[in-house]
Amino acid sequence: MKNKYSLFSLVKNAFSYHENWEKAWKDPEPKKEYDAIIVGGGGHGLATAYYLAKKHDMKNIAVVEKGWIGGGNTGRNTTIIRSNYLWDASAGLYDHALKIWEGLSQELNYNVMFSQRGVMNLAHNLQDVRDLKRRTHANRLNGIDAVYLNTQQVKKFCPIINTSPDIRYPVLGGTLQRRAGTARHDAVAWGYARGADEMGVDIIQNCEVKGIKRNADSVEGIETTKGFIKTKKIGVVAAGHSSVIANMVDLKLPLESKPLQALVSEPVKPIIDTVVMSNAVHAYVSQSDKGELVIGAGTDDYVSYSQKGSHDIVEGTLNAILELYPIFSRMKMLRQWGGIVDICPDASPIISKTSIKGLYFNCGWGTGGFKATPGSGDLFAHTIANDEPHKLNAAFNINRFVSGDLVDEHGAAAVAH
Amino acid sequence: MFIINCPYCGEREQSEFKAGGEAHIVRPKQPTELSDDQWAEYLFMRKNIKGIQFERWVHTHGCRKWFNVIRDTSNDMIKAVYKMGEKPPTK
């Protein structure tokens, strides 16, 4: 049993200069065999392991991660959480996640710094206005909080936005989801890792999957850089590298992996206390607790695993940011980076069984997977444990690309996620 | 960000081009005779290779012609460029 984090433990550890905190998770070598193995130690993978152990009593499981936990897209995203999606299937999925977020710090005994500061999505032309109003109604019918704001209300909610009618893309209105917000992305990975480790899950870092051993119709284990590990169930949560794993068993997925960039500015005093996204000009911005502006750019349009993006994408995003927020014109950008995101043709994820028994994929989150981390882990754990999907992720199976029953969130979502 | 050697215009900035995805996916001659699985395979499934990939590009802000590129997707190094209809270079 791990020591609980509390004010008392903080004071107690202060007396020993914070040098005696116990490790949040062990760093074990792999056993010969597990009941299930999760490939990928990001937020989604660790959450999957956590819920497998907690809700499905599967304790003899492992998470294998080729780098270090949370070192991939979990640590590279812009930490936006919202659930204002258009379609019923997506609304169910993302709001399930948002409801878990609301109690996650308490559940994990780990402060994930979930901050419901609201997410505002801007409309810049009449079609945007119609789309966002439609989405607001759809959200409300699904029990998701949403309000439509006119230009003056947008200005009141976020005074630094330039609402002048003569800018290139004037702000005609916007939607606001007040329950939406941000969280500390690293803490989510660390909190789930600590929680899973406590229940006996082995978190194996620096362990890259090199192959999947299978017989005619089911899986037998994984070949890794730390040797062969036997298992009957493999849950792949490899984000941008999902196709790399799928190609090991000649399974084709409808994915393309592309670089997605983000950047942060120098830290400044509090200036923007919400998250503002704009689909039309493709710019979104929030401010971290350290004071940095966190800015998300778009994806490059070519397949790449290089974890760097094109300069012109960043330039386009900053053009939009400066027009919407002239006050930022002298800000200096500190860091810029890329992550590799796996994008489905319908911009919705896959949380699904495959044609191979014991092989499960959780992928295709594209540019917006962080917000779904707890829900994704919960539903994927359910799918692995019961060998059938939960009703909330039934629509997100691989077969939708055969049946044509797509969950098309491309233009319908609030922004390119 | 990288330079692409358009077979018609020469070396240009990548931002002048648009990527057209995986190359050499042949459109089925009789789509109506395909099963749903085969149609899904043609329409949606991609190799999405990490490493050497054959792909199509179009010089949108130049000659507007389509052509093929062989590129290493792990580091964006271009190995070869060849015109539509041509066989990919063997080396």
Boltz contact constraints between the chains, C-beta under 6 A:
constraints:
  - contact:
      token1: [A, 243]
      token2: [B, 48]
      max_distance: 6.0
  - contact:
      token1: [A, 244]
      token2: [B, 50]
      max_distance: 6.0
  - contact:
      token1: [A, 252]
      token2: [B, 45]
      max_distance: 6.0
  - contact:
      token1: [A, 254]
      token2: [B, 44]
      max_distance: 6.0
  - contact:
      token1: [A, 254]
      token2: [B, 45]
      max_distance: 6.0
  - contact:
      token1: [A, 255]
      token2: [B, 48]
      max_distance: 6.0
  - contact:
      token1: [A, 256]
      token2: [B, 46]
      max_distance: 6.0
  - contact:
      token1: [A, 256]
      token2: [B, 48]
      max_distance: 6.0
  - contact:
      token1: [A, 257]
      token2: [B, 48]
      max_distance: 6.0
  - contact:
      token1: [A, 301]
      token2: [B, 19]
      max_distance: 6.0
  - contact:
      token1: [A, 302]
      token2: [B, 19]
      max_distance: 6.0
  - contact:
      token1: [A, 303]
      token2: [B, 73]
      max_distance: 6.0
  - contact:
      token1: [A, 304]
      token2: [B, 73]
      max_distance: 6.0
  - contact:
      token1: [A, 304]
      token2: [B, 76]
      max_distance: 6.0
  - contact:
      token1: [A, 305]
      token2: [B, 50]
      max_distance: 6.0
  - contact:
      token1: [A, 305]
      token2: [B, 73]
      max_distance: 6.0
  - contact:
      token1: [A, 305]
      token2: [B, 74]
      max_distance: 6.0
  - contact:
      token1: [A, 306]
      token2: [B, 75]
      max_distance: 6.0
  - contact:
      token1: [A, 306]
      token2: [B, 76]
      max_distance: 6.0
  - contact:
      token1: [A, 310]
      token2: [B, 1]
      max_distance: 6.0
  - contact:
      token1: [A, 311]
      token2: [B, 1]
      max_distance: 6.0
  - contact:
      token1: [A, 312]
      token2: [B, 15]
      max_distance: 6.0
  - contact:
      token1: [A, 345]
      token2: [B, 44]
      max_distance: 6.0
  - contact:
      token1: [A, 401]
      token2: [B, 40]
      max_distance: 6.0
  - contact:
      token1: [A, 401]
      token2: [B, 44]
      max_distance: 6.0
  - contact:
      token1: [A, 402]
      token2: [B, 36]
      max_distance: 6.0
  - contact:
      token1: [A, 402]
      token2: [B, 37]
      max_distance: 6.0
  - contact:
      token1: [A, 402]
      token2: [B, 40]
      max_distance: 6.0
